[in-house]
């Protein structure tokens, strides 16, 4: 699959994951279109210039009106679902796997301005509760659940549930289910 077309291919999974949530459908569709258009900047600069109005509208509508900051440069796998989303921020240096589910007030990014490039790596099928913060150069394993209000500043093992401030392991599934 061409890297340029990847956001549009991922959109199919996003639409399945966001079924029944009109706001999530709108956010993920606009995000994937913006990511697709942003991909033209490097190799097709003149064509990219024609997409600038859409990219401006994306930022205005999704960030300012809907209150969700997901820069078009974010690396997010397919199956993204944004529940409610208001006040959620994802740093563009974060690397996120497939089937991420986030709720309102979620922050995924660096701890300080000096550490701007030290952002989380989040695995597949991760579920993040409202008002959770995942900060710094950490890894969140596949199938992890981040409880509402958790502040995660250390690695999270796969198949675990973490919560609290700072977050600690509440449960780890033995069977991986």
Order of alpha helices (4+ residues) and beta strands (2+ residues): alpha-alpha-alpha-alpha-beta-beta-beta-beta-beta-beta-beta-beta-beta-beta-beta-beta-beta-beta-beta
